Amino acid sequence: MKPLSKKILGISESPTLSLNAKVKELKSRGVDVVNFTVGEPDFDTPDNVKKAAIDAIKAGFTKYTPVSGIPELKQAIAEKLKRDNGISYDAKQIIVSCGGKHSLYNAFQAICNPGDEVIIPSPYWVTYPEQVKLAEARPVFVKTREENGFRLLAKDLEKCVNKKTKAIIINSPCNPTGAVYDPAELEKIATIAVDNDVFVVSDEIYENLVYEGRHVSIASFGDEIKARTITINGASKAYAMTGWRIGWAAGPADIVKAMDNFQSQTTSNPTSISQKAYLEGLQGRQDSVHRMAAEFRKRRDIIVSRLNGIPGIKCSRPSGAFYAFPNVSGAFRSGIKNSMDFSMQLLEKARVAVVPGSDFGAEGYVRISYACSADTIEKGVERIKEFVSKL
């Protein structure tokens, strides 16, 4: 048989989805597993959002829509950006896609050429490097440090920018660390991007989950950085709509048009019904969003406190998102040499699933999603404590 695509064969499976599938398989066999792997709110989609979808189905809104999204949804996104982020966009500068991951994929396909470099702060979301490689560009990693809250510093970024640099990825709040960028440092990064004429891909999917500080969009620092920024966001996290698959991008009209053309030849439009549902999410009551954020803050405080009570584990306090990123290297012994060993033995012996930090470019750490109940957090951390005590 003819060989498969070298490009596709060079892409790794998503470790979080792979681990989550393994946990589900164990649970299907009756195994009691505490699952801290998946980045998915455990809350249900708000009732008003579900009703809007049902109403759309009953009204027969089940056909193709414009590739880049229905006009009223793009207008609602523009209003949200103006109201919440202080950035003005028109419909030609917004595209709705099949999830935030799809929006990112479209963006890299639109801006990257073979030989380009894309700077990715480390620790990073596992999908960024793979999507950059799919666009035939090269990921360049800039290590962040725990003592700086895992935030990219402008002085470190400046050392890596060169003539091959096409884009810089900013993820605030960050997956996996929960880091929220300081506005002053973010403005310095914007200046570097403008001075070197490089794009910024700003992933703001966790925007509504900020517990310390405040969320600031890098595109809000002026027309020059706005002209180089592609802002990515979507429905999944804020509205607990992971399965509805709605994400969007806002940016320069020529880039959005390129993304539109590309999307027209791949997925075509995002789901018509999901668009109507997300429209209600943006325009309807926001009390569910605020309640969810308040609950995640409580869970964060519980998990950080409990993890820091385990000898050999140290966990900094995340400022946003719903992930803890503890340093577990102090517990490495009894054949555990790295975060993968730790994670696999934890699953096998204690029935707790976490994601090894090596998958995020940060050896010695693990990612723990606290998008689960407080009781589940208590149960899982107690198992981790017992596991570590027996090493």
C-alpha positions, 0 to 999 in steps of 0.5 A: 500500500502507498504510505500515509501522509508524513505530515499527519503521521508526525502529529501526536494524538491529544493526550488529554482526550486519550487519557479521558478515553482510557478513564471512560473505558475503566469506568465502563468496567465498573472501576471507580476512577477519579477523573482530573484529566478533561477540561470540560465544565461539569455544569449543564448548558444553561436552560435558556441556551438549550431552549433557544436550540430547541426553538431553532429546531422547531422553527426549521433552522436546520439548513446551511448558513453563511460559512462564517456564521449568521449575521446576528451572531457575528453582530452579537460577538462584535457587541461583546468585544466592544462591551467586554474588551474595548475592541471594535470590529465589524462583521467582516472581521469576525468568523464563527467556526466549529469550536475554539480549536477549529478557529485556531486551526484556521488561523494558523493555516491562514497565516503560516508558510513553510519555514515560518516560526511561531513562538509558544510560551511553555507550559502550553496547551498540547494542541498549539505545537501540533497545529503549528506543525500542521501549518508547516511552520515550526514551533519555538518554545519560550520557557516561563517560570513558576516564580513569575506565575508561569507568565511570558516575560517580554524580556524573554520573548525579545530574545526569541523573535527573529526574521522567521517569526510569524506569530506569538501565541498568548493564552490568558487565562492559561491552560494548563497553568491558570496564569493570567497576564498582567496588563503592563507585561501584556502591553510590552509584549504588544510593543514587541509584536508591533516593532517586529511586525509579527502576528499575535494569536490570542486564545481567550477561551477562559476569559470569564474564569478570572479569580485574581487580576482582570482579563485584558485583550492584547488587541485593546492596546491600540490600532497597531497591535489590533491590526496584527492580532487574531483573537480566539474565543468561543462557547465551550467554557463560559457557557458549558457548551463543549459539545455544541462546537462553537468558536470564533475569531476576530481579526484583520479583514484579510486574515478573516477572509482567508480563514473564511475561504479555507473553512468554505472548503473544509467544514463549511458553516458551523452548526446552525442550531448551535449558532442560535444557542450561542446567540442566546448565550451572549444576549441572554441572562449571564447569571449562570456564567457568574455562578459557575465562575464563583464555584470554580473559585471555591474549588480552586481554593480547596484543591490548592490547599489540599495539594499543598498539604501533601509532602513532596507536592507544591502547587501555586495558586492559579489566577484563572481557568480551572486547572491546578498545575502542581510540581510533583517532582518532590514525590519522585521515588520508588521507580518514578522518574518523571511525570509520566511515571507518576501519572501512570502509577497514580492511575494504576494504583490509586485510580486517579487520572491526571495529565503528565506535565511533559505533555505540556512541555513542563516536566515535573508537573501534572495538570489537574482539572478541578472542573468537577464537584468539591466532593470529587476533589476531596476524594481524588486528592485524598487518594493522591495523598495516600498514594504519595505516602506509600512511595 
